[in-house]
Amino acid sequence: MYFGESQISLDEKGRLSVPRQFRELMAADDRDSPWYMTRGFDGAIFVFPLEVWKKLKDLGSGHSLLEPRMLDFRRMFVGSATRVKLDRASRFGVPALLREYADLEKEGVLVGVDDHLELWSKEGWCTFQKQQMAQYKEMAAELFATARTDASTTEGAEKNVEN
């Protein structure tokens, strides 16, 4: 599980050094496995470990190529994807196409979002947080109310099974 955020800098070749807090988590997941970068939402670059990427690809492959919205999404999501591996200096290369999409020039932020990482320009991350702050409390209430309801339903079902 990836969590937290770290300031990063891209070098002149468009590479970022993965901060230690994320490298340690990557090592637990098999540091040598490939990762997949692709166009994310809200100006972020999604960075997926291999297993999560495979699950997403399987979900997307279940839709017909004749479904226009799914085809458009796959073009955007899979079409911009690239396979990356950490080099010996614990760096990822970020392709120019994705750097341009994220408006990522030199300074950025790497954010852990549970099963994946997100790479943001410093400005993009600040703007996103400011835009979401007013709704933060409501999002939490919805998320935890749903979780509480799901837990109650599960507990109730378990009691019925015991009886």
ChimeraX attribute file (.defattr): number of C-alpha atoms within 10 A of each C-alpha:
attribute: neighborCount
match mode: 1-to-1
recipient: residues
	/A:1	12
	/A:2	15
	/A:3	16
	/A:4	12
	/A:5	17
	/A:6	16
	/A:7	15
	/A:8	20
	/A:9	19
	/A:10	19
	/A:11	14
	/A:12	9
	/A:13	10
	/A:14	17
	/A:15	18
	/A:16	23
	/A:17	17
	/A:18	20
	/A:19	15
	/A:20	11
	/A:21	14
	/A:22	19
	/A:23	16
	/A:24	13
	/A:25	14
	/A:26	18
	/A:27	11
	/A:28	8
	/A:29	14
	/A:30	12
	/A:31	16
	/A:32	11
	/A:33	14
	/A:34	16
	/A:35	20
	/A:36	19
	/A:37	26
	/A:38	24
	/A:39	23
	/A:40	20
	/A:41	11
	/A:42	11
	/A:43	21
	/A:44	26
	/A:45	24
	/A:46	22
	/A:47	27
	/A:48	21
	/A:49	22
	/A:50	16
	/A:51	14
	/A:52	15
	/A:53	17
	/A:54	13
	/A:55	11
	/A:56	12
	/A:57	14
	/A:58	11
	/A:59	10
	/A:60	16
	/A:61	12
	/A:62	8
	/A:63	12
	/A:64	10
	/A:65	12
	/A:66	8
	/A:67	9
	/A:68	10
	/A:69	10
	/A:70	15
	/A:71	15
	/A:72	13
	/A:73	12
	/A:74	17
	/A:75	12
	/A:76	14
	/A:77	18
	/A:78	16
	/A:79	12
	/A:80	16
	/A:81	20
	/A:82	17
	/A:83	14
	/A:84	19
	/A:85	16
	/A:86	19
	/A:87	12
	/A:88	6
	/A:89	9
	/A:90	15
	/A:91	19
	/A:92	18
	/A:93	19
	/A:94	20
	/A:95	17
	/A:96	13
	/A:97	13
	/A:98	22
	/A:99	21
	/A:100	11
	/A:101	16
	/A:102	22
	/A:103	17
	/A:104	25
	/A:105	16
	/A:106	16
	/A:107	15
	/A:108	22
	/A:109	21
	/A:110	27
	/A:111	22
	/A:112	19
	/A:113	15
	/A:114	10
	/A:115	13
	/A:116	18
	/A:117	23
	/A:118	22
	/A:119	29
	/A:120	27
	/A:121	25
	/A:122	20
	/A:123	13
	/A:124	19
	/A:125	20
	/A:126	12
	/A:127	11
	/A:128	14
	/A:129	11
	/A:130	11
	/A:131	11
	/A:132	11
	/A:133	11
	/A:134	10
	/A:135	11
	/A:136	11
	/A:137	11
	/A:138	11
	/A:139	13
	/A:140	11
	/A:141	12
	/A:142	11
	/A:143	12
	/A:144	12
	/A:145	12
	/A:146	12
	/A:147	12
	/A:148	12
	/A:149	12
	/A:150	12
	/A:151	12
	/A:152	12
	/A:153	12
	/A:154	12
	/A:155	12
	/A:156	12
	/A:157	11
	/A:158	11
	/A:159	10
	/A:160	9
	/A:161	8
	/A:162	7
	/A:163	5
